[in-house]
Amino acid sequence: MGQTINIETIMGLIIHGGNAKSDAMEAIHAAKTDNFALAAEKLDAADKSLVEAHHAQTSLLTQEASGEELTVSLLAVHSQDHLMNAITFRDMASEVVDVYKKLAGVSLD
């Protein structure tokens, strides 16, 4: 039986993924009110949270790639699911912000 994945790593994935998704949603809400500066700030914040989540994920991948046998729990699977949903949501939020910019006659960067 392998080493159990560190709970702090799992929670880091969940927390940072959740923060990224929340910031992406806030970006959409800001764009709805034509506050594109705030939308950009929120997308940047989402990106920073995703970077932090990727650091946690990379540590797990490095452990396994170096030959450590890891025991995967349901919570670990949930954390990966949470992260992937956050990445997808962040990507879609960027597209939605661009649509609101276009509707407002703002040039797309």
PEZI-V117338 format. One record per pair of residues at least 6 apart in sequence whose C-alpha atoms are under 7 Angstrom apart, sorted by the first residue. I is the first residue (numbers start at 1). GAP is how many residues later the second one is. D is the distance in whole Angstrom. If there is no record, write none. Layout:
# PEZI-V117338
i	gap	d
I	GAP	D
I	GAP	D
This chain:
# PEZI-V117338
i	gap	d
1	70	7
2	67	5
2	68	5
2	69	5
3	66	6
3	67	5
3	68	6
4	66	6
4	67	5
4	68	7
5	65	6
5	66	6
5	67	7
9	47	6
10	66	6
10	69	6
12	41	6
12	44	7
13	40	5
13	43	6
13	66	6
13	70	6
14	65	5
14	68	6
14	69	7
16	33	5
16	34	6
16	36	7
16	37	5
17	32	7
17	33	6
17	36	6
17	65	6
17	66	5
17	69	5
18	68	7
19	27	7
19	30	6
20	26	4
20	27	7
20	29	5
20	30	6
20	66	6
21	25	7
21	65	5
21	68	6
21	69	6
23	19	5
23	20	6
23	22	6
23	23	5
24	18	6
24	19	6
24	22	6
24	65	7
24	66	5
24	69	6
25	68	7
26	16	6
27	11	7
27	12	4
27	13	7
27	15	5
27	16	6
28	11	7
28	65	6
28	68	7
28	69	6
30	6	7
30	8	6
30	9	5
31	8	6
31	66	6
31	69	6
32	68	6
46	44	7
64	6	7
98	10	7
101	6	7
101	7	7
